[in-house]
Amino acid sequence: MTDNYKLSTINSQLSLAPWRSLLAGSLHRNRSLVYARYLQLATVRASGRPANRTVVFRGFVENTNQLKFITDLRSQKVQEIDLYPWGEICWYFPKTREQFRIAGRLNLVNAGDSDPALQQARQIAWQEISEAARSQFAWPQPGENKAAASVFQQPAPDSIAPLDNFCLLLLEPEQVDFLELRGQPQNRSLYLRDGQGNWSVRSVNP
């Protein structure tokens, strides 16, 4: 982890971003929709072309603005993040017709990370997911030719200690574009974080 990222983490712990309450409200009002916690994460391939996939929001790292996701160390997205550690999520809440586009730096926390706090967060994330979700990390190499069905029928992994290929993926936001599709005209706000970790907000045309 770079010194800049550590500084960013410290700053984010000092005060929660102003858009956090908006996102919390959207999650609460859409809580009846199971898929409201699904969103799209875009990264950049080695070729320079975009890559996109659906991921599940796993909450925030305590007392920070860092969004939590999980991924497999063997996945294509890990290779992409290693090359270009930046990404953007697009999150649409159908019940309230709100969209959040959140861009920032991506940080992978794997079994070899030396930060004890991040390792603890990784272990907690492993313990919070279902047994079925943990079992997927014992499946064969993602993206390879489909293996025999019997290979996927393995005993469930330990529920306490994460498998080595289990990664906690953190997004440290630097820009948040919030769009309310209700109203005429629609309301759109742009939140930006400066180098000291302070957030500003301005209303922009939708």
C-alpha positions as CSV (number, residue, x, y, z in Angstrom):
1,M,0.0,0.0,0.0
2,T,1.4,3.4,-0.9
3,D,1.9,6.3,1.5
4,N,-0.6,8.4,-0.4
5,Y,-3.2,5.7,0.1
6,K,-2.4,5.5,3.8
7,L,-2.8,9.3,4.1
8,S,-6.1,9.1,2.2
9,T,-7.3,6.4,4.6
10,I,-6.4,8.6,7.6
11,N,-8.2,11.6,6.2
12,S,-11.3,9.6,5.4
13,Q,-11.4,8.5,9.0
14,L,-11.5,12.1,10.3
15,S,-15.0,12.8,8.8
16,L,-17.5,10.9,6.8
17,A,-18.2,12.4,3.3
18,P,-21.4,14.5,2.9
19,W,-22.7,12.0,0.2
20,R,-22.7,9.2,2.7
21,S,-26.1,10.2,4.2
22,L,-27.6,10.3,0.7
23,L,-26.4,6.8,-0.1
24,A,-27.5,5.5,3.3
25,G,-31.0,7.0,2.6
26,S,-31.2,5.4,-0.8
27,L,-30.2,2.0,0.6
28,H,-32.8,2.3,3.3
29,R,-35.6,3.3,1.0
30,N,-34.7,0.5,-1.4
31,R,-34.1,-2.2,1.3
32,S,-37.1,-4.2,0.1
33,L,-35.3,-4.9,-3.2
34,V,-32.7,-7.6,-2.8
35,Y,-30.8,-6.4,-5.9
36,A,-30.5,-2.9,-4.6
37,R,-27.1,-3.9,-3.2
38,Y,-25.9,-4.9,-6.7
39,L,-24.0,-2.4,-8.7
40,Q,-21.6,-2.2,-11.7
41,L,-17.9,-1.8,-11.3
42,A,-15.8,-0.6,-14.3
43,T,-12.0,-1.1,-14.6
44,V,-9.5,-0.9,-17.4
45,R,-8.0,-3.9,-19.2
46,A,-4.3,-4.1,-20.1
47,S,-5.3,-3.4,-23.7
48,G,-6.8,0.0,-22.5
49,R,-10.3,-1.2,-23.2
50,P,-13.0,-1.0,-20.5
51,A,-14.2,-3.9,-18.4
52,N,-17.4,-4.0,-16.5
53,R,-19.2,-6.5,-14.2
54,T,-21.8,-6.6,-11.4
55,V,-20.6,-6.8,-7.8
56,V,-22.3,-6.8,-4.4
57,F,-21.9,-4.0,-1.9
58,R,-20.6,-5.3,1.4
59,G,-20.8,-2.2,3.5
60,F,-18.2,0.4,4.5
61,V,-14.9,-0.1,6.3
62,E,-15.7,1.2,9.8
63,N,-15.3,5.0,10.3
64,T,-14.2,5.5,6.6
65,N,-15.7,6.3,3.2
66,Q,-14.2,3.1,1.7
67,L,-16.8,0.8,0.1
68,K,-16.2,-2.9,0.5
69,F,-16.5,-5.7,-2.1
70,I,-15.0,-9.2,-2.4
71,T,-13.2,-10.9,-5.2
72,D,-11.0,-13.9,-6.1
73,L,-7.3,-13.3,-6.4
74,R,-7.4,-15.4,-9.6
75,S,-10.0,-13.3,-11.3
76,Q,-9.4,-11.1,-14.3
77,K,-10.4,-7.9,-12.4
78,V,-7.5,-8.4,-10.0
79,Q,-5.0,-8.3,-12.9
80,E,-6.7,-5.2,-14.2
81,I,-6.6,-3.5,-10.8
82,D,-2.9,-4.4,-10.4
83,L,-2.2,-2.5,-13.7
84,Y,-4.6,0.4,-13.2
85,P,-5.8,0.8,-9.6
86,W,-8.7,3.0,-10.5
87,G,-12.3,2.3,-11.1
88,E,-15.9,3.6,-11.1
89,I,-19.1,2.1,-9.9
90,C,-22.6,2.9,-11.2
91,W,-25.3,2.2,-8.8
92,Y,-29.0,2.7,-9.7
93,F,-31.8,2.5,-7.1
94,P,-35.0,1.7,-9.1
95,K,-37.5,2.4,-6.3
96,T,-36.4,6.0,-5.7
97,R,-34.9,6.5,-9.2
98,E,-31.5,7.7,-8.0
99,Q,-28.1,7.0,-9.5
100,F,-24.7,7.2,-7.9
101,R,-21.5,7.1,-9.9
102,I,-18.6,6.8,-7.5
103,A,-15.0,6.9,-8.9
104,G,-11.8,6.5,-7.0
105,R,-8.8,4.3,-6.2
106,L,-9.1,0.6,-5.8
107,N,-7.2,-1.3,-3.2
108,L,-6.9,-5.1,-3.0
109,V,-6.4,-6.6,0.5
110,N,-5.1,-10.2,0.0
111,A,-3.6,-12.8,2.3
112,G,-0.1,-11.1,2.1
113,D,-1.2,-7.6,3.2
114,S,0.9,-6.5,6.1
115,D,-1.6,-4.0,7.5
116,P,-3.3,-5.7,10.6
117,A,-6.4,-3.5,10.4
118,L,-7.0,-4.4,6.8
119,Q,-6.3,-8.1,7.5
120,Q,-8.9,-7.9,10.2
121,A,-11.4,-6.3,7.8
122,R,-10.7,-9.1,5.3
123,Q,-11.3,-11.8,7.9
124,I,-14.6,-10.1,9.0
125,A,-15.7,-9.9,5.3
126,W,-15.0,-13.7,4.9
127,Q,-17.0,-14.5,8.1
128,E,-19.9,-12.3,7.0
129,I,-20.6,-14.0,3.7
130,S,-22.7,-17.2,3.3
131,E,-21.3,-20.7,3.2
132,A,-22.3,-20.9,-0.5
133,A,-20.3,-17.7,-1.3
134,R,-17.3,-19.0,0.6
135,S,-17.4,-22.3,-1.3
136,Q,-17.0,-20.5,-4.6
137,F,-13.5,-19.5,-3.6
138,A,-12.6,-23.2,-3.6
139,W,-13.8,-23.7,-7.1
140,P,-11.4,-24.2,-10.1
141,Q,-9.6,-21.3,-11.8
142,P,-12.1,-18.6,-13.0
143,G,-12.2,-18.2,-16.7
144,E,-10.7,-21.6,-17.6
145,N,-12.6,-24.3,-19.5
146,K,-15.5,-25.7,-17.5
147,A,-14.3,-28.4,-15.1
148,A,-16.3,-31.6,-14.3
149,A,-19.3,-31.0,-12.0
150,S,-17.7,-33.2,-9.3
151,V,-14.8,-30.7,-8.9
152,F,-17.3,-28.1,-7.7
153,Q,-18.7,-30.4,-5.0
154,Q,-16.0,-29.8,-2.4
155,P,-16.5,-29.5,1.4
156,A,-17.2,-26.0,2.6
157,P,-14.1,-24.0,3.5
158,D,-13.4,-23.0,7.1
159,S,-15.8,-20.2,8.2
160,I,-13.2,-18.4,10.2
161,A,-9.9,-18.3,8.3
162,P,-10.2,-17.0,4.7
163,L,-8.8,-19.0,1.8
164,D,-5.6,-17.4,0.4
165,N,-7.3,-16.4,-2.8
166,F,-10.0,-14.5,-1.0
167,C,-9.6,-10.7,-1.4
168,L,-11.3,-7.8,0.1
169,L,-11.6,-5.0,-2.5
170,L,-11.9,-1.4,-1.3
171,L,-12.9,1.6,-3.3
172,E,-11.7,4.9,-1.9
173,P,-14.0,7.5,-3.5
174,E,-12.6,10.7,-5.0
175,Q,-15.7,11.8,-7.0
176,V,-19.3,11.1,-6.6
177,D,-21.9,12.0,-9.2
178,F,-25.4,11.9,-7.7
179,L,-28.5,12.1,-10.0
180,E,-32.1,12.2,-8.9
181,L,-34.2,11.2,-11.9
182,R,-37.4,12.6,-10.4
183,G,-38.5,16.1,-10.9
184,Q,-38.3,18.5,-13.9
185,P,-35.6,19.4,-14.3
186,Q,-33.8,16.5,-12.6
187,N,-31.3,17.2,-9.8
188,R,-27.7,16.4,-10.1
189,S,-24.9,17.0,-7.6
190,L,-21.1,16.5,-8.0
191,Y,-19.0,15.8,-5.0
192,L,-15.2,16.2,-5.3
193,R,-12.4,15.4,-2.8
194,D,-9.3,17.4,-2.7
195,G,-5.7,16.3,-1.8
196,Q,-6.3,16.9,1.9
197,G,-9.4,14.7,2.0
198,N,-11.9,17.5,2.1
199,W,-15.1,17.3,0.1
200,S,-16.9,20.0,-1.9
201,V,-20.2,19.8,-3.6
202,R,-21.9,21.8,-6.4
203,S,-25.1,21.5,-8.3
204,V,-24.7,20.8,-12.0
205,N,-27.0,20.5,-15.0
206,P,-28.4,17.0,-15.4
